[in-house]
Amino acid sequence: MLQANLDKLNANLIKLLQDWTETTFPHLEETVKHDMAVYIGNLGNLIQQFPLGNRAINLELSIAAHNIAATVFTRDALLQA
């Protein structure tokens, strides 16, 4: 999937992902927010390991994805689980 969309792995995707999270996450149910954070975190893992494309952009995308996941998987949230 990443290879087929290599042209979309760019700085615009970073901004789009951040904007989507800021506008959408506050309106999601907690279970949906949790699931989305898992998917976005997994995407971050995949992009981090992805050997094609611009390495710097891939790492920035990975960091952005992990930062988004970290907004859901906070220390307090994990202690309550």
mmJSON file of the N, C-alpha and C atoms, coordinates in Angstrom:
{"data_MODEL":{"atom_site":{
"group_PDB":["ATOM","ATOM","ATOM","ATOM","ATOM","ATOM","ATOM","ATOM","ATOM","ATOM","ATOM","ATOM","ATOM","ATOM","ATOM","ATOM","ATOM","ATOM","ATOM","ATOM","ATOM","ATOM","ATOM","ATOM","ATOM","ATOM","ATOM","ATOM","ATOM","ATOM","ATOM","ATOM","ATOM","ATOM","ATOM","ATOM","ATOM","ATOM","ATOM","ATOM","ATOM","ATOM","ATOM","ATOM","ATOM","ATOM","ATOM","ATOM","ATOM","ATOM","ATOM","ATOM","ATOM","ATOM","ATOM","ATOM","ATOM","ATOM","ATOM","ATOM","ATOM","ATOM","ATOM","ATOM","ATOM","ATOM","ATOM","ATOM","ATOM","ATOM","ATOM","ATOM","ATOM","ATOM","ATOM","ATOM","ATOM","ATOM","ATOM","ATOM","ATOM","ATOM","ATOM","ATOM","ATOM","ATOM","ATOM","ATOM","ATOM","ATOM","ATOM","ATOM","ATOM","ATOM","ATOM","ATOM","ATOM","ATOM","ATOM","ATOM","ATOM","ATOM","ATOM","ATOM","ATOM","ATOM","ATOM","ATOM","ATOM","ATOM","ATOM","ATOM","ATOM","ATOM","ATOM","ATOM","ATOM","ATOM","ATOM","ATOM","ATOM","ATOM","ATOM","ATOM","ATOM","ATOM","ATOM","ATOM","ATOM","ATOM","ATOM","ATOM","ATOM","ATOM","ATOM","ATOM","ATOM","ATOM","ATOM","ATOM","ATOM","ATOM","ATOM","ATOM","ATOM","ATOM","ATOM","ATOM","ATOM","ATOM","ATOM","ATOM","ATOM","ATOM","ATOM","ATOM","ATOM","ATOM","ATOM","ATOM","ATOM","ATOM","ATOM","ATOM","ATOM","ATOM","ATOM","ATOM","ATOM","ATOM","ATOM","ATOM","ATOM","ATOM","ATOM","ATOM","ATOM","ATOM","ATOM","ATOM","ATOM","ATOM","ATOM","ATOM","ATOM","ATOM","ATOM","ATOM","ATOM","ATOM","ATOM","ATOM","ATOM","ATOM","ATOM","ATOM","ATOM","ATOM","ATOM","ATOM","ATOM","ATOM","ATOM","ATOM","ATOM","ATOM","ATOM","ATOM","ATOM","ATOM","ATOM","ATOM","ATOM","ATOM","ATOM","ATOM","ATOM","ATOM","ATOM","ATOM","ATOM","ATOM","ATOM","ATOM","ATOM","ATOM","ATOM","ATOM","ATOM","ATOM","ATOM","ATOM","ATOM","ATOM","ATOM","ATOM","ATOM","ATOM","ATOM","ATOM","ATOM","ATOM","ATOM"],
"id":[1,2,3,4,5,6,7,8,9,10,11,12,13,14,15,16,17,18,19,20,21,22,23,24,25,26,27,28,29,30,31,32,33,34,35,36,37,38,39,40,41,42,43,44,45,46,47,48,49,50,51,52,53,54,55,56,57,58,59,60,61,62,63,64,65,66,67,68,69,70,71,72,73,74,75,76,77,78,79,80,81,82,83,84,85,86,87,88,89,90,91,92,93,94,95,96,97,98,99,100,101,102,103,104,105,106,107,108,109,110,111,112,113,114,115,116,117,118,119,120,121,122,123,124,125,126,127,128,129,130,131,132,133,134,135,136,137,138,139,140,141,142,143,144,145,146,147,148,149,150,151,152,153,154,155,156,157,158,159,160,161,162,163,164,165,166,167,168,169,170,171,172,173,174,175,176,177,178,179,180,181,182,183,184,185,186,187,188,189,190,191,192,193,194,195,196,197,198,199,200,201,202,203,204,205,206,207,208,209,210,211,212,213,214,215,216,217,218,219,220,221,222,223,224,225,226,227,228,229,230,231,232,233,234,235,236,237,238,239,240,241,242,243],
"type_symbol":["N","C","C","N","C","C","N","C","C","N","C","C","N","C","C","N","C","C","N","C","C","N","C","C","N","C","C","N","C","C","N","C","C","N","C","C","N","C","C","N","C","C","N","C","C","N","C","C","N","C","C","N","C","C","N","C","C","N","C","C","N","C","C","N","C","C","N","C","C","N","C","C","N","C","C","N","C","C","N","C","C","N","C","C","N","C","C","N","C","C","N","C","C","N","C","C","N","C","C","N","C","C","N","C","C","N","C","C","N","C","C","N","C","C","N","C","C","N","C","C","N","C","C","N","C","C","N","C","C","N","C","C","N","C","C","N","C","C","N","C","C","N","C","C","N","C","C","N","C","C","N","C","C","N","C","C","N","C","C","N","C","C","N","C","C","N","C","C","N","C","C","N","C","C","N","C","C","N","C","C","N","C","C","N","C","C","N","C","C","N","C","C","N","C","C","N","C","C","N","C","C","N","C","C","N","C","C","N","C","C","N","C","C","N","C","C","N","C","C","N","C","C","N","C","C","N","C","C","N","C","C","N","C","C","N","C","C","N","C","C","N","C","C"],
"label_atom_id":["N","CA","C","N","CA","C","N","CA","C","N","CA","C","N","CA","C","N","CA","C","N","CA","C","N","CA","C","N","CA","C","N","CA","C","N","CA","C","N","CA","C","N","CA","C","N","CA","C","N","CA","C","N","CA","C","N","CA","C","N","CA","C","N","CA","C","N","CA","C","N","CA","C","N","CA","C","N","CA","C","N","CA","C","N","CA","C","N","CA","C","N","CA","C","N","CA","C","N","CA","C","N","CA","C","N","CA","C","N","CA","C","N","CA","C","N","CA","C","N","CA","C","N","CA","C","N","CA","C","N","CA","C","N","CA","C","N","CA","C","N","CA","C","N","CA","C","N","CA","C","N","CA","C","N","CA","C","N","CA","C","N","CA","C","N","CA","C","N","CA","C","N","CA","C","N","CA","C","N","CA","C","N","CA","C","N","CA","C","N","CA","C","N","CA","C","N","CA","C","N","CA","C","N","CA","C","N","CA","C","N","CA","C","N","CA","C","N","CA","C","N","CA","C","N","CA","C","N","CA","C","N","CA","C","N","CA","C","N","CA","C","N","CA","C","N","CA","C","N","CA","C","N","CA","C","N","CA","C","N","CA","C","N","CA","C","N","CA","C","N","CA","C","N","CA","C","N","CA","C","N","CA","C"],
"label_alt_id":[null,null,null,null,null,null,null,null,null,null,null,null,null,null,null,null,null,null,null,null,null,null,null,null,null,null,null,null,null,null,null,null,null,null,null,null,null,null,null,null,null,null,null,null,null,null,null,null,null,null,null,null,null,null,null,null,null,null,null,null,null,null,null,null,null,null,null,null,null,null,null,null,null,null,null,null,null,null,null,null,null,null,null,null,null,null,null,null,null,null,null,null,null,null,null,null,null,null,null,null,null,null,null,null,null,null,null,null,null,null,null,null,null,null,null,null,null,null,null,null,null,null,null,null,null,null,null,null,null,null,null,null,null,null,null,null,null,null,null,null,null,null,null,null,null,null,null,null,null,null,null,null,null,null,null,null,null,null,null,null,null,null,null,null,null,null,null,null,null,null,null,null,null,null,null,null,null,null,null,null,null,null,null,null,null,null,null,null,null,null,null,null,null,null,null,null,null,null,null,null,null,null,null,null,null,null,null,null,null,null,null,null,null,null,null,null,null,null,null,null,null,null,null,null,null,null,null,null,null,null,null,null,null,null,null,null,null,null,null,null,null,null,null],
"label_comp_id":["MET","MET","MET","LEU","LEU","LEU","GLN","GLN","GLN","ALA","ALA","ALA","ASN","ASN","ASN","LEU","LEU","LEU","ASP","ASP","ASP","LYS","LYS","LYS","LEU","LEU","LEU","ASN","ASN","ASN","ALA","ALA","ALA","ASN","ASN","ASN","LEU","LEU","LEU","ILE","ILE","ILE","LYS","LYS","LYS","LEU","LEU","LEU","LEU","LEU","LEU","GLN","GLN","GLN","ASP","ASP","ASP","TRP","TRP","TRP","THR","THR","THR","GLU","GLU","GLU","THR","THR","THR","THR","THR","THR","PHE","PHE","PHE","PRO","PRO","PRO","HIS","HIS","HIS","LEU","LEU","LEU","GLU","GLU","GLU","GLU","GLU","GLU","THR","THR","THR","VAL","VAL","VAL","LYS","LYS","LYS","HIS","HIS","HIS","ASP","ASP","ASP","MET","MET","MET","ALA","ALA","ALA","VAL","VAL","VAL","TYR","TYR","TYR","ILE","ILE","ILE","GLY","GLY","GLY","ASN","ASN","ASN","LEU","LEU","LEU","GLY","GLY","GLY","ASN","ASN","ASN","LEU","LEU","LEU","ILE","ILE","ILE","GLN","GLN","GLN","GLN","GLN","GLN","PHE","PHE","PHE","PRO","PRO","PRO","LEU","LEU","LEU","GLY","GLY","GLY","ASN","ASN","ASN","ARG","ARG","ARG","ALA","ALA","ALA","ILE","ILE","ILE","ASN","ASN","ASN","LEU","LEU","LEU","GLU","GLU","GLU","LEU","LEU","LEU","SER","SER","SER","ILE","ILE","ILE","ALA","ALA","ALA","ALA","ALA","ALA","HIS","HIS","HIS","ASN","ASN","ASN","ILE","ILE","ILE","ALA","ALA","ALA","ALA","ALA","ALA","THR","THR","THR","VAL","VAL","VAL","PHE","PHE","PHE","THR","THR","THR","ARG","ARG","ARG","ASP","ASP","ASP","ALA","ALA","ALA","LEU","LEU","LEU","LEU","LEU","LEU","GLN","GLN","GLN","ALA","ALA","ALA"],
"label_asym_id":["A","A","A","A","A","A","A","A","A","A","A","A","A","A","A","A","A","A","A","A","A","A","A","A","A","A","A","A","A","A","A","A","A","A","A","A","A","A","A","A","A","A","A","A","A","A","A","A","A","A","A","A","A","A","A","A","A","A","A","A","A","A","A","A","A","A","A","A","A","A","A","A","A","A","A","A","A","A","A","A","A","A","A","A","A","A","A","A","A","A","A","A","A","A","A","A","A","A","A","A","A","A","A","A","A","A","A","A","A","A","A","A","A","A","A","A","A","A","A","A","A","A","A","A","A","A","A","A","A","A","A","A","A","A","A","A","A","A","A","A","A","A","A","A","A","A","A","A","A","A","A","A","A","A","A","A","A","A","A","A","A","A","A","A","A","A","A","A","A","A","A","A","A","A","A","A","A","A","A","A","A","A","A","A","A","A","A","A","A","A","A","A","A","A","A","A","A","A","A","A","A","A","A","A","A","A","A","A","A","A","A","A","A","A","A","A","A","A","A","A","A","A","A","A","A","A","A","A","A","A","A","A","A","A","A","A","A","A","A","A","A","A","A"],
"label_entity_id":["1","1","1","1","1","1","1","1","1","1","1","1","1","1","1","1","1","1","1","1","1","1","1","1","1","1","1","1","1","1","1","1","1","1","1","1","1","1","1","1","1","1","1","1","1","1","1","1","1","1","1","1","1","1","1","1","1","1","1","1","1","1","1","1","1","1","1","1","1","1","1","1","1","1","1","1","1","1","1","1","1","1","1","1","1","1","1","1","1","1","1","1","1","1","1","1","1","1","1","1","1","1","1","1","1","1","1","1","1","1","1","1","1","1","1","1","1","1","1","1","1","1","1","1","1","1","1","1","1","1","1","1","1","1","1","1","1","1","1","1","1","1","1","1","1","1","1","1","1","1","1","1","1","1","1","1","1","1","1","1","1","1","1","1","1","1","1","1","1","1","1","1","1","1","1","1","1","1","1","1","1","1","1","1","1","1","1","1","1","1","1","1","1","1","1","1","1","1","1","1","1","1","1","1","1","1","1","1","1","1","1","1","1","1","1","1","1","1","1","1","1","1","1","1","1","1","1","1","1","1","1","1","1","1","1","1","1","1","1","1","1","1","1"],
"label_seq_id":[1,1,1,2,2,2,3,3,3,4,4,4,5,5,5,6,6,6,7,7,7,8,8,8,9,9,9,10,10,10,11,11,11,12,12,12,13,13,13,14,14,14,15,15,15,16,16,16,17,17,17,18,18,18,19,19,19,20,20,20,21,21,21,22,22,22,23,23,23,24,24,24,25,25,25,26,26,26,27,27,27,28,28,28,29,29,29,30,30,30,31,31,31,32,32,32,33,33,33,34,34,34,35,35,35,36,36,36,37,37,37,38,38,38,39,39,39,40,40,40,41,41,41,42,42,42,43,43,43,44,44,44,45,45,45,46,46,46,47,47,47,48,48,48,49,49,49,50,50,50,51,51,51,52,52,52,53,53,53,54,54,54,55,55,55,56,56,56,57,57,57,58,58,58,59,59,59,60,60,60,61,61,61,62,62,62,63,63,63,64,64,64,65,65,65,66,66,66,67,67,67,68,68,68,69,69,69,70,70,70,71,71,71,72,72,72,73,73,73,74,74,74,75,75,75,76,76,76,77,77,77,78,78,78,79,79,79,80,80,80,81,81,81],
"pdbx_PDB_ins_code":[null,null,null,null,null,null,null,null,null,null,null,null,null,null,null,null,null,null,null,null,null,null,null,null,null,null,null,null,null,null,null,null,null,null,null,null,null,null,null,null,null,null,null,null,null,null,null,null,null,null,null,null,null,null,null,null,null,null,null,null,null,null,null,null,null,null,null,null,null,null,null,null,null,null,null,null,null,null,null,null,null,null,null,null,null,null,null,null,null,null,null,null,null,null,null,null,null,null,null,null,null,null,null,null,null,null,null,null,null,null,null,null,null,null,null,null,null,null,null,null,null,null,null,null,null,null,null,null,null,null,null,null,null,null,null,null,null,null,null,null,null,null,null,null,null,null,null,null,null,null,null,null,null,null,null,null,null,null,null,null,null,null,null,null,null,null,null,null,null,null,null,null,null,null,null,null,null,null,null,null,null,null,null,null,null,null,null,null,null,null,null,null,null,null,null,null,null,null,null,null,null,null,null,null,null,null,null,null,null,null,null,null,null,null,null,null,null,null,null,null,null,null,null,null,null,null,null,null,null,null,null,null,null,null,null,null,null,null,null,null,null,null,null],
"Cartn_x":[0.816,0.0,0.875,1.911,2.777,3.481,3.977,4.682,3.752,2.516,1.559,1.179,1.398,1.048,2.265,3.396,4.657,4.598,3.88,3.777,3.006,2.275,1.475,2.197,3.334,4.117,4.972,4.384,5.079,4.676,5.237,4.962,3.479,2.789,1.361,0.586,1.011,0.346,0.544,1.706,1.951,0.94,0.812,-0.115,-1.561,-1.914,-3.269,-3.593,-2.667,-2.863,-3.021,-2.186,-2.277,-3.586,-3.961,-5.215,-6.419,-6.413,-7.529,-7.671,-6.56,-6.595,-7.147,-6.699,-7.147,-8.648,-9.164,-10.582,-11.488,-10.983,-11.822,-11.745,-10.56,-10.41,-11.314,-11.461,-12.313,-13.767,-14.206,-15.606,-15.83,-14.783,-14.904,-15.215,-15.941,-16.141,-14.786,-14.626,-13.327,-12.843,-13.751,-13.322,-12.863,-13.552,-13.171,-11.847,-11.702,-10.457,-9.282,-9.497,-8.474,-8.095,-9.102,-8.837,-8.092,-8.508,-7.838,-6.391,-6.149,-4.781,-3.92,-4.492,-3.757,-3.407,-4.381,-4.139,-3.096,-3.191,-2.239,-0.851,-0.776,0.517,1.135,0.303,0.798,1.279,0.567,1.004,2.373,2.539,3.836,4.949,4.673,5.669,6.021,4.998,5.233,6.024,5.671,6.372,7.811,8.031,9.39,10.293,9.751,10.522,10.505,9.719,9.534,10.828,11.374,12.683,12.651,11.478,11.393,11.006,11.134,10.743,11.805,11.407,12.297,12.402,13.575,13.774,13.382,13.758,13.443,11.936,11.236,9.77,9.151,9.644,9.123,9.271,10.425,10.633,9.741,9.565,8.666,7.227,6.809,5.464,5.329,6.349,6.333,6.244,7.031,6.998,5.621,5.059,3.725,2.693,2.755,1.807,1.956,3.178,3.397,2.982,3.183,2.729,1.21,0.541,-0.928,-1.367,-0.753,-1.102,-0.836,0.209,0.567,-0.455,-1.275,-2.318,-3.421,-3.548,-4.555,-3.944,-2.76,-2.097,-1.197,-1.825,-1.098,-0.772,0.099,0.455,-0.79,-1.584,-2.805,-3.77,-3.931,-4.854,-4.367,-3.065,-2.526,-2.632,-2.505,-2.644,-4.085,-5.045,-6.459,-6.899,-6.131,-6.507,-6.322],
"Cartn_y":[-1.173,0.0,1.258,1.284,2.456,2.677,1.592,1.715,2.234,1.789,2.227,3.7,4.242,5.636,6.465,6.103,6.76,8.266,8.67,10.097,10.889,10.207,10.878,10.957,10.302,10.353,11.61,12.706,13.987,14.856,16.066,16.98,17.337,17.335,17.624,16.568,15.321,14.253,14.451,14.924,15.193,16.221,17.309,18.376,17.879,17.126,16.581,15.675,14.818,13.904,14.68,15.689,16.502,17.28,17.886,18.654,17.752,16.59,15.653,15.251,14.995,14.588,15.704,16.926,18.054,18.32,18.118,18.409,17.222,16.015,14.821,14.148,14.018,13.288,13.792,15.1,15.548,15.092,14.705,14.326,12.809,12.041,10.586,9.995,8.89,8.125,7.565,7.337,6.891,5.591,4.646,3.379,3.582,4.445,4.737,5.496,6.446,7.213,6.265,5.326,4.33,3.527,3.023,2.223,3.033,4.263,5.119,5.379,5.583,5.802,4.566,3.384,2.146,2.079,2.352,2.306,3.331,4.535,5.587,5.247,4.698,4.258,3.15,2.214,1.138,1.689,2.664,3.316,3.965,4.607,5.201,4.17,2.997,1.924,1.473,1.31,0.862,1.89,3.153,4.199,4.32,4.151,4.232,3.17,2.01,0.907,0.87,1.74,1.719,2.15,1.293,1.578,2.523,2.812,3.637,5.067,5.94,7.329,8.136,9.298,10.226,9.819,9.426,8.922,9.968,11.218,12.274,12.455,12.478,12.614,11.401,10.213,9.004,9.087,9.555,9.666,10.742,11.857,12.909,12.403,11.638,11.038,10.076,9.282,8.33,9.054,10.107,10.878,11.5,12.068,12.676,11.63,10.462,9.393,8.959,8.813,8.405,9.5,10.748,11.849,11.855,11.56,11.479,10.337,9.179,8.032,8.353,9.102,9.447,10.371,11.054,11.897,11.041,9.816,8.887,7.986,7.487,6.563,7.334,8.133,8.917,8.055,8.556,7.843,7.627,8.665,8.554,7.526,7.524,6.579,5.146,4.949,3.598,3.145,4.077,3.719,3.364,3.938,3.651,2.338,1.835,0.598,-0.635],
"Cartn_z":[0.0,0.0,0.0,0.828,0.875,-0.456,-1.039,-2.318,-3.41,-3.418,-4.432,-4.263,-3.08,-2.793,-2.417,-2.938,-2.629,-2.86,-3.894,-4.21,-3.153,-2.299,-1.264,0.08,0.191,1.422,1.384,1.816,1.741,2.928,2.966,4.071,4.149,3.031,3.029,3.828,3.73,4.478,5.981,6.38,7.796,8.299,7.582,7.96,7.94,6.918,6.801,7.983,8.355,9.476,10.782,10.989,12.199,12.244,11.126,11.074,11.297,10.668,10.822,12.286,12.929,14.333,15.215,14.984,15.804,15.644,14.441,14.214,14.509,14.376,14.499,15.86,16.432,17.69,18.81,18.987,20.098,19.994,18.821,18.616,18.58,18.755,18.688,20.057,20.044,21.266,21.69,22.967,23.484,22.846,22.616,22.006,20.562,19.848,18.464,18.449,19.355,19.461,19.745,20.642,20.974,19.737,19.03,17.829,16.772,16.566,15.57,15.972,17.253,17.728,17.487,17.66,17.372,15.888,15.023,13.57,13.15,13.687,13.321,13.855,15.057,15.601,14.766,14.334,13.461,12.128,11.59,10.36,10.576,11.723,12.053,12.076,12.628,12.643,11.233,10.399,9.024,8.219,8.356,7.612,8.089,9.381,9.921,9.278,9.003,8.441,6.916,6.3,4.85,4.158,3.284,2.687,1.48,0.947,-0.257,0.089,-0.876,-0.696,0.016,0.475,1.161,2.623,3.048,4.413,5.468,5.238,6.203,6.332,5.223,5.254,5.936,5.627,6.266,7.778,8.24,9.681,10.296,9.599,10.089,10.161,9.166,9.194,10.364,10.583,11.682,13.023,13.181,14.422,14.628,13.573,13.671,14.08,13.476,13.806,15.257,15.713,17.103,18.084,17.721,18.572,18.698,17.616,17.651,18.556,18.391,19.239,20.713,20.968,22.349,23.003,22.204,22.803,23.412,22.951,23.481,24.543,24.278,25.197,26.16,26.985,27.97,29.176,30.009,31.239,32.089,32.248,33.063,32.497,31.176,30.538,30.752,30.665,30.864,32.315,33.247,34.673,35.02,34.308,34.551,33.923,32.982,32.261,33.109],
"occupancy":[1.0,1.0,1.0,1.0,1.0,1.0,1.0,1.0,1.0,1.0,1.0,1.0,1.0,1.0,1.0,1.0,1.0,1.0,1.0,1.0,1.0,1.0,1.0,1.0,1.0,1.0,1.0,1.0,1.0,1.0,1.0,1.0,1.0,1.0,1.0,1.0,1.0,1.0,1.0,1.0,1.0,1.0,1.0,1.0,1.0,1.0,1.0,1.0,1.0,1.0,1.0,1.0,1.0,1.0,1.0,1.0,1.0,1.0,1.0,1.0,1.0,1.0,1.0,1.0,1.0,1.0,1.0,1.0,1.0,1.0,1.0,1.0,1.0,1.0,1.0,1.0,1.0,1.0,1.0,1.0,1.0,1.0,1.0,1.0,1.0,1.0,1.0,1.0,1.0,1.0,1.0,1.0,1.0,1.0,1.0,1.0,1.0,1.0,1.0,1.0,1.0,1.0,1.0,1.0,1.0,1.0,1.0,1.0,1.0,1.0,1.0,1.0,1.0,1.0,1.0,1.0,1.0,1.0,1.0,1.0,1.0,1.0,1.0,1.0,1.0,1.0,1.0,1.0,1.0,1.0,1.0,1.0,1.0,1.0,1.0,1.0,1.0,1.0,1.0,1.0,1.0,1.0,1.0,1.0,1.0,1.0,1.0,1.0,1.0,1.0,1.0,1.0,1.0,1.0,1.0,1.0,1.0,1.0,1.0,1.0,1.0,1.0,1.0,1.0,1.0,1.0,1.0,1.0,1.0,1.0,1.0,1.0,1.0,1.0,1.0,1.0,1.0,1.0,1.0,1.0,1.0,1.0,1.0,1.0,1.0,1.0,1.0,1.0,1.0,1.0,1.0,1.0,1.0,1.0,1.0,1.0,1.0,1.0,1.0,1.0,1.0,1.0,1.0,1.0,1.0,1.0,1.0,1.0,1.0,1.0,1.0,1.0,1.0,1.0,1.0,1.0,1.0,1.0,1.0,1.0,1.0,1.0,1.0,1.0,1.0,1.0,1.0,1.0,1.0,1.0,1.0,1.0,1.0,1.0,1.0,1.0,1.0,1.0,1.0,1.0,1.0,1.0,1.0],
"B_iso_or_equiv":[0.0,0.0,0.0,0.0,0.0,0.0,0.0,0.0,0.0,0.0,0.0,0.0,0.0,0.0,0.0,0.0,0.0,0.0,0.0,0.0,0.0,0.0,0.0,0.0,0.0,0.0,0.0,0.0,0.0,0.0,0.0,0.0,0.0,0.0,0.0,0.0,0.0,0.0,0.0,0.0,0.0,0.0,0.0,0.0,0.0,0.0,0.0,0.0,0.0,0.0,0.0,0.0,0.0,0.0,0.0,0.0,0.0,0.0,0.0,0.0,0.0,0.0,0.0,0.0,0.0,0.0,0.0,0.0,0.0,0.0,0.0,0.0,0.0,0.0,0.0,0.0,0.0,0.0,0.0,0.0,0.0,0.0,0.0,0.0,0.0,0.0,0.0,0.0,0.0,0.0,0.0,0.0,0.0,0.0,0.0,0.0,0.0,0.0,0.0,0.0,0.0,0.0,0.0,0.0,0.0,0.0,0.0,0.0,0.0,0.0,0.0,0.0,0.0,0.0,0.0,0.0,0.0,0.0,0.0,0.0,0.0,0.0,0.0,0.0,0.0,0.0,0.0,0.0,0.0,0.0,0.0,0.0,0.0,0.0,0.0,0.0,0.0,0.0,0.0,0.0,0.0,0.0,0.0,0.0,0.0,0.0,0.0,0.0,0.0,0.0,0.0,0.0,0.0,0.0,0.0,0.0,0.0,0.0,0.0,0.0,0.0,0.0,0.0,0.0,0.0,0.0,0.0,0.0,0.0,0.0,0.0,0.0,0.0,0.0,0.0,0.0,0.0,0.0,0.0,0.0,0.0,0.0,0.0,0.0,0.0,0.0,0.0,0.0,0.0,0.0,0.0,0.0,0.0,0.0,0.0,0.0,0.0,0.0,0.0,0.0,0.0,0.0,0.0,0.0,0.0,0.0,0.0,0.0,0.0,0.0,0.0,0.0,0.0,0.0,0.0,0.0,0.0,0.0,0.0,0.0,0.0,0.0,0.0,0.0,0.0,0.0,0.0,0.0,0.0,0.0,0.0,0.0,0.0,0.0,0.0,0.0,0.0,0.0,0.0,0.0,0.0,0.0,0.0],
"pdbx_formal_charge":[null,null,null,null,null,null,null,null,null,null,null,null,null,null,null,null,null,null,null,null,null,null,null,null,null,null,null,null,null,null,null,null,null,null,null,null,null,null,null,null,null,null,null,null,null,null,null,null,null,null,null,null,null,null,null,null,null,null,null,null,null,null,null,null,null,null,null,null,null,null,null,null,null,null,null,null,null,null,null,null,null,null,null,null,null,null,null,null,null,null,null,null,null,null,null,null,null,null,null,null,null,null,null,null,null,null,null,null,null,null,null,null,null,null,null,null,null,null,null,null,null,null,null,null,null,null,null,null,null,null,null,null,null,null,null,null,null,null,null,null,null,null,null,null,null,null,null,null,null,null,null,null,null,null,null,null,null,null,null,null,null,null,null,null,null,null,null,null,null,null,null,null,null,null,null,null,null,null,null,null,null,null,null,null,null,null,null,null,null,null,null,null,null,null,null,null,null,null,null,null,null,null,null,null,null,null,null,null,null,null,null,null,null,null,null,null,null,null,null,null,null,null,null,null,null,null,null,null,null,null,null,null,null,null,null,null,null,null,null,null,null,null,null],
"auth_seq_id":[1,1,1,2,2,2,3,3,3,4,4,4,5,5,5,6,6,6,7,7,7,8,8,8,9,9,9,10,10,10,11,11,11,12,12,12,13,13,13,14,14,14,15,15,15,16,16,16,17,17,17,18,18,18,19,19,19,20,20,20,21,21,21,22,22,22,23,23,23,24,24,24,25,25,25,26,26,26,27,27,27,28,28,28,29,29,29,30,30,30,31,31,31,32,32,32,33,33,33,34,34,34,35,35,35,36,36,36,37,37,37,38,38,38,39,39,39,40,40,40,41,41,41,42,42,42,43,43,43,44,44,44,45,45,45,46,46,46,47,47,47,48,48,48,49,49,49,50,50,50,51,51,51,52,52,52,53,53,53,54,54,54,55,55,55,56,56,56,57,57,57,58,58,58,59,59,59,60,60,60,61,61,61,62,62,62,63,63,63,64,64,64,65,65,65,66,66,66,67,67,67,68,68,68,69,69,69,70,70,70,71,71,71,72,72,72,73,73,73,74,74,74,75,75,75,76,76,76,77,77,77,78,78,78,79,79,79,80,80,80,81,81,81],
"auth_comp_id":["MET","MET","MET","LEU","LEU","LEU","GLN","GLN","GLN","ALA","ALA","ALA","ASN","ASN","ASN","LEU","LEU","LEU","ASP","ASP","ASP","LYS","LYS","LYS","LEU","LEU","LEU","ASN","ASN","ASN","ALA","ALA","ALA","ASN","ASN","ASN","LEU","LEU","LEU","ILE","ILE","ILE","LYS","LYS","LYS","LEU","LEU","LEU","LEU","LEU","LEU","GLN","GLN","GLN","ASP","ASP","ASP","TRP","TRP","TRP","THR","THR","THR","GLU","GLU","GLU","THR","THR","THR","THR","THR","THR","PHE","PHE","PHE","PRO","PRO","PRO","HIS","HIS","HIS","LEU","LEU","LEU","GLU","GLU","GLU","GLU","GLU","GLU","THR","THR","THR","VAL","VAL","VAL","LYS","LYS","LYS","HIS","HIS","HIS","ASP","ASP","ASP","MET","MET","MET","ALA","ALA","ALA","VAL","VAL","VAL","TYR","TYR","TYR","ILE","ILE","ILE","GLY","GLY","GLY","ASN","ASN","ASN","LEU","LEU","LEU","GLY","GLY","GLY","ASN","ASN","ASN","LEU","LEU","LEU","ILE","ILE","ILE","GLN","GLN","GLN","GLN","GLN","GLN","PHE","PHE","PHE","PRO","PRO","PRO","LEU","LEU","LEU","GLY","GLY","GLY","ASN","ASN","ASN","ARG","ARG","ARG","ALA","ALA","ALA","ILE","ILE","ILE","ASN","ASN","ASN","LEU","LEU","LEU","GLU","GLU","GLU","LEU","LEU","LEU","SER","SER","SER","ILE","ILE","ILE","ALA","ALA","ALA","ALA","ALA","ALA","HIS","HIS","HIS","ASN","ASN","ASN","ILE","ILE","ILE","ALA","ALA","ALA","ALA","ALA","ALA","THR","THR","THR","VAL","VAL","VAL","PHE","PHE","PHE","THR","THR","THR","ARG","ARG","ARG","ASP","ASP","ASP","ALA","ALA","ALA","LEU","LEU","LEU","LEU","LEU","LEU","GLN","GLN","GLN","ALA","ALA","ALA"],
"auth_asym_id":["A","A","A","A","A","A","A","A","A","A","A","A","A","A","A","A","A","A","A","A","A","A","A","A","A","A","A","A","A","A","A","A","A","A","A","A","A","A","A","A","A","A","A","A","A","A","A","A","A","A","A","A","A","A","A","A","A","A","A","A","A","A","A","A","A","A","A","A","A","A","A","A","A","A","A","A","A","A","A","A","A","A","A","A","A","A","A","A","A","A","A","A","A","A","A","A","A","A","A","A","A","A","A","A","A","A","A","A","A","A","A","A","A","A","A","A","A","A","A","A","A","A","A","A","A","A","A","A","A","A","A","A","A","A","A","A","A","A","A","A","A","A","A","A","A","A","A","A","A","A","A","A","A","A","A","A","A","A","A","A","A","A","A","A","A","A","A","A","A","A","A","A","A","A","A","A","A","A","A","A","A","A","A","A","A","A","A","A","A","A","A","A","A","A","A","A","A","A","A","A","A","A","A","A","A","A","A","A","A","A","A","A","A","A","A","A","A","A","A","A","A","A","A","A","A","A","A","A","A","A","A","A","A","A","A","A","A","A","A","A","A","A","A"],
"auth_atom_id":["N","CA","C","N","CA","C","N","CA","C","N","CA","C","N","CA","C","N","CA","C","N","CA","C","N","CA","C","N","CA","C","N","CA","C","N","CA","C","N","CA","C","N","CA","C","N","CA","C","N","CA","C","N","CA","C","N","CA","C","N","CA","C","N","CA","C","N","CA","C","N","CA","C","N","CA","C","N","CA","C","N","CA","C","N","CA","C","N","CA","C","N","CA","C","N","CA","C","N","CA","C","N","CA","C","N","CA","C","N","CA","C","N","CA","C","N","CA","C","N","CA","C","N","CA","C","N","CA","C","N","CA","C","N","CA","C","N","CA","C","N","CA","C","N","CA","C","N","CA","C","N","CA","C","N","CA","C","N","CA","C","N","CA","C","N","CA","C","N","CA","C","N","CA","C","N","CA","C","N","CA","C","N","CA","C","N","CA","C","N","CA","C","N","CA","C","N","CA","C","N","CA","C","N","CA","C","N","CA","C","N","CA","C","N","CA","C","N","CA","C","N","CA","C","N","CA","C","N","CA","C","N","CA","C","N","CA","C","N","CA","C","N","CA","C","N","CA","C","N","CA","C","N","CA","C","N","CA","C","N","CA","C","N","CA","C","N","CA","C","N","CA","C","N","CA","C","N","CA","C","N","CA","C"],
"pdbx_PDB_model_num":[1,1,1,1,1,1,1,1,1,1,1,1,1,1,1,1,1,1,1,1,1,1,1,1,1,1,1,1,1,1,1,1,1,1,1,1,1,1,1,1,1,1,1,1,1,1,1,1,1,1,1,1,1,1,1,1,1,1,1,1,1,1,1,1,1,1,1,1,1,1,1,1,1,1,1,1,1,1,1,1,1,1,1,1,1,1,1,1,1,1,1,1,1,1,1,1,1,1,1,1,1,1,1,1,1,1,1,1,1,1,1,1,1,1,1,1,1,1,1,1,1,1,1,1,1,1,1,1,1,1,1,1,1,1,1,1,1,1,1,1,1,1,1,1,1,1,1,1,1,1,1,1,1,1,1,1,1,1,1,1,1,1,1,1,1,1,1,1,1,1,1,1,1,1,1,1,1,1,1,1,1,1,1,1,1,1,1,1,1,1,1,1,1,1,1,1,1,1,1,1,1,1,1,1,1,1,1,1,1,1,1,1,1,1,1,1,1,1,1,1,1,1,1,1,1,1,1,1,1,1,1,1,1,1,1,1,1,1,1,1,1,1,1]
}}}
